[in-house]
Amino acid sequence: MLRNEGYRVQIARDGTEALDRFRIEMPDLVLMDVMMPRLDGLETCRRLKADPGTRLVPVVLVTSLNDTEDRIRGLEAGADDFITKPVNAAELKARVRSLLRIKRYTDELDTAESVIVSLALTIEARDQYTDGHCQRLAAYAVRVGTELGLGEDDLTALKKGGFLHDIGKVGIPDDVLLKPTVLTHKEYLLMQQHTVIGDRLCGELRSLRRVRPIVRHHHERLDGTGYPDGLSGDGIPLLAQVMSVVDVFDALTTERPYRDPLAFDAAILELEAEVRRGWRSREIVSALSRVTSSGWRPEIPPAVVEQRKRG
């Protein structure tokens, strides 16, 4: 029926073969029987939805079972829709068209988000001293968030926030962004606008709604002396506070034109001083201290390694 409508259809004889085919060619839609040999449809669906690389592919479970309990089990496995045997051709075609339309919208959003992340990395690459900063921040933030017991959605937002926190620097002129000496007051005010610009850029994508507070508020301080909005205390989103702490830590522990990098222990001491000053959260700084003292380190990009060797 679907081939007659012009769709390209691939067949897998069981759940295990279906998962193998995903590694070769990513389909736009899966229609899958619940009752299959080796690996049934529910478990296959569960595995597809648990994998970040495949979880957005719509899955339709085709079954002869009408019981409500079976549909609940399918929903719990992550199924997007159900079709009951015997299959009605008109119903099948309508549901396939609808789910493929949703998948196309999802792909477009994913592409737009990828473009923004690529832009963020391009901005970072303009300055050799911040090369690898985004990758390290994403790693630090997720590790600290895990230490704090944050949920999966928050950890995903922190990972994206690590890459996108400085995306607004695309709107800052190079003579200010790359200035090797101290900024004037006017230049500093201009630099502060990168948080607002970044928030506006991310605001175009619903998929980044949890990341926007990180982008806008990662330079706020608990005592209200930060920017751009002068938020204080619990008024600063928690994920932005996490990003703020790891941002300062990475700046302290990597080479800059005006100073050598600090050892991790020394950088933690600097952050503890900022806690006493009323700028940072004691809980977050303590979590970072536990992470770094455990011996864990983020992967350092090759360009940064080479840069340090030359130094």
SESE-909912 format. One line per 2 residues: their letters; for each residue x, y, z of C-alpha. Coordinates in steps of 0.001 Angstrom, whole numbers, plus 500000, padded with zeros to 6 digits. Layout:
// residues N
A	X:Y:Z | ...
END
This chain:
// residues 311
ML	500000:500000:500000 | 502745:502470:500879
RN	504913:501643:497881 | 501923:502345:495645
EG	501831:505834:497223 | 505435:506445:496170
YR	507120:505784:499534 | 510436:503916:499668
VQ	509924:500988:502036 | 512575:498833:503710
IA	511607:495548:505399 | 513059:494071:508600
RD	511934:490621:509701 | 512311:491208:513450
GT	513284:493838:516007 | 516966:492964:516033
EA	517237:493348:512267 | 515328:496640:512500
LD	517880:498045:514973 | 520714:496891:512704
RF	519124:498664:509734 | 518984:501904:511734
RI	522780:501888:511878 | 522927:501785:508073
EM	520097:504063:507012 | 517935:506295:509211
PD	514255:505968:508220 | 511715:508782:508506
LV	509021:506528:509990 | 508767:503047:511515
LM	505675:500833:511257 | 506250:497870:513513
DV	504249:494866:514616 | 504032:494343:518368
MM	504398:490576:518037 | 507784:489839:516438
PR	510396:487086:516851 | 513702:487601:518753
LD	512867:491163:519866 | 509237:492268:520079
GL	507881:495633:518971 | 507574:497080:522474
ET	511218:496434:523366 | 512429:497565:519949
CR	510445:500785:520323 | 511787:501277:523831
RL	515380:500992:522603 | 514816:503374:519694
KA	513275:505984:521979 | 516066:505631:524561
DP	518749:506450:521967 | 519219:510245:521405
GT	520123:509520:517792 | 516844:507743:516972
RL	514284:508913:519527 | 512734:511533:517233
VP	511848:508995:514523 | 508061:508364:514743
VV	507120:504788:515623 | 503693:503333:514783
LV	502825:500039:516445 | 500681:497768:514279
TS	498742:495263:516363 | 495684:493081:516443
LN	495370:493751:520157 | 492634:496225:521119
DT	493006:496065:524882 | 493596:499419:526604
ED	496382:497910:528698 | 498322:496981:525572
RI	498064:500533:524245 | 499281:501866:527583
RG	502297:499551:527381 | 502947:500868:523872
LE	502759:504486:525032 | 505109:503724:527908
AG	507543:502251:525374 | 507414:505562:523469
AD	505111:504711:520538 | 503811:507743:518648
DF	500696:506084:517218 | 498829:502776:516789
IT	497162:501029:513882 | 494932:498019:514513
KP	494734:495005:512240 | 493149:494487:509811
VN	494765:497652:508483 | 492466:500202:506852
AA	494288:501635:503812 | 492833:505146:504109
EL	493663:505322:507824 | 497203:504056:507238
KA	497923:506633:504523 | 496488:509493:506580
RV	498532:508640:509665 | 501728:508151:507665
RS	501270:511549:505978 | 500632:513229:509335
LL	503633:511691:511101 | 505980:512367:508194
RI	504889:516016:508212 | 505719:516236:511927
KR	509080:514528:511299 | 509881:517079:508586
YT	509193:519946:511000 | 511376:518262:513629
DE	514210:517845:511125 | 513986:521518:510186
LD	514229:522533:513847 | 517154:520190:514370
TA	518931:521660:511340 | 518375:525210:512584
ES	519722:524293:516007 | 522787:522673:514406
VI	523453:525856:512440 | 523360:527919:515635
VS	525751:525520:517401 | 528113:525670:514410
LA	527956:529460:514527 | 528848:529387:518230
LT	531905:527224:517535 | 532932:529536:514690
IE	532783:532524:517034 | 534924:530675:519567
AR	537507:529808:516896 | 538093:533510:516207
DQ	540153:533647:519402 | 542928:531044:519799
YT	542839:531469:523572 | 539225:530327:523855
DG	539509:527403:521440 | 537813:524389:523045
HC	536073:526548:525664 | 532561:525537:524548
QR	533325:521829:524591 | 534900:522037:528036
LA	532042:524092:529451 | 529473:521621:528151
AY	531417:518774:529790 | 531950:520612:533101
AV	528330:521753:533294 | 526885:518287:532682
RV	529267:516750:535209 | 528403:519331:537877
GT	524690:519031:537079 | 524950:515264:537562
EL	526726:515814:540870 | 523837:518080:541929
GL	521298:515402:541018 | 519670:517303:538149
GE	517339:515496:535743 | 517966:514502:532140
DD	516215:517560:530653 | 518358:519905:532752
LT	521541:518041:531802 | 520625:518285:528115
AL	520022:522021:528513 | 523385:522414:530251
KK	525168:520588:527440 | 523556:522823:524813
GG	524132:525863:527007 | 527839:525097:527169
FL	528034:525418:523395 | 525646:528352:523058
HD	526300:530523:526128 | 528383:533042:524150
IG	526510:532817:520814 | 525603:536514:521153
KV	529255:537482:520601 | 528443:537228:516896
GI	527078:540754:517344 | 530202:542166:519048
PD	532808:543875:516800 | 536198:542136:516572
DV	538062:545196:517803 | 536182:544838:521100
LL	535810:541046:521256 | 539495:540347:520523
KP	541017:543372:522253 | 544155:542159:524119
TV	544090:544978:526678 | 541531:546103:529258
LT	538201:547260:527802 | 537044:550837:528280
HK	533779:551400:530144 | 531930:551921:526861
EY	533453:548765:525349 | 532567:546769:528474
LL	528929:547859:528237 | 528927:546801:524580
MQ	530428:543412:525471 | 527667:542870:528036
QH	525124:542969:525237 | 526255:539549:523974
TV	523943:537927:526543 | 520924:539831:525226
IG	521839:539173:521591 | 522295:535470:522321
DR	518938:535259:524072 | 517288:536842:521040
LC	518982:534375:518665 | 517910:531328:520694
GE	514421:532734:521085 | 513582:531777:517519
LR	513721:528056:518378 | 511324:526372:520788
SL	513821:523538:521163 | 516163:526000:522911
RR	513643:527451:525367 | 515386:525765:528324
VR	518754:527059:527093 | 517727:530730:526807
PI	517994:531455:530566 | 521550:530068:530523
VR	522528:532254:527572 | 520995:535408:529039
HH	521890:535036:532724 | 525238:533227:532986
HE	526920:536534:533943 | 524513:537353:536777
RL	525787:537293:540385 | 523906:536272:543499
DG	524358:539725:545052 | 522744:541427:542043
TG	525912:543017:540642 | 525958:540931:537444
YP	524445:541587:534030 | 522342:542043:531930
DG	519358:542222:534315 | 520954:542544:537754
LS	519141:539456:539054 | 519974:538220:542545
GD	519616:535114:544708 | 517044:532579:543613
GI	515949:534974:540894 | 518879:533667:538843
PL	517931:530380:537119 | 519814:527423:538606
LA	521206:526250:535257 | 522560:529748:534596
QV	524265:529646:538013 | 525904:526335:537132
MS	527141:527735:533816 | 528418:530865:535549
VV	530563:528845:537951 | 532073:526527:535329
DV	532622:529486:532963 | 534739:531268:535562
FD	536542:528023:536422 | 537480:527344:532807
AL	538653:530935:532329 | 540877:530604:535394
TT	542391:527271:534360 | 543177:528045:530720
ER	545798:530306:529219 | 544927:533927:528527
PY	547010:536688:526883 | 547302:538500:530206
RD	548070:535568:532579 | 549093:531946:532947
PL	546476:529284:533795 | 545820:528434:537437
AF	545989:524911:538817 | 542563:523377:539500
DA	542943:523643:543281 | 543885:527303:543033
AI	540927:528007:540768 | 538565:526374:543283
LE	540025:528635:545985 | 539274:531672:543792
LE	535669:530506:543367 | 535319:529920:547114
AE	536441:533515:547600 | 533657:534580:545220
VR	531217:532541:547326 | 532260:534529:550404
RG	531905:537719:548363 | 528304:536781:547661
WR	528714:536165:543919 | 528475:532365:543575
SR	526498:529488:545029 | 528371:527526:547684
EI	526513:524343:546727 | 527527:524595:543060
VS	531158:525464:543799 | 531327:522524:546236
AL	529898:520221:543553 | 532550:521412:541077
SR	535237:520895:543714 | 534108:517277:544215
VT	534148:516688:540458 | 537647:518072:539939
SS	539117:516445:543052 | 537870:513051:541832
GW	540441:513226:539048 | 537912:513680:536234
RP	539018:515980:533423 | 537285:517025:530181
EI	538898:516080:526909 | 541143:518886:525696
PP	540753:519614:521964 | 543953:518988:519919
AV	544285:522668:518959 | 544524:523621:522623
VE	547047:520877:523321 | 549240:522113:520468
QR	548877:525691:521685 | 550062:524704:525170
KR	553022:522765:523733 | 554121:525840:521808
G	553801:527871:524981
END
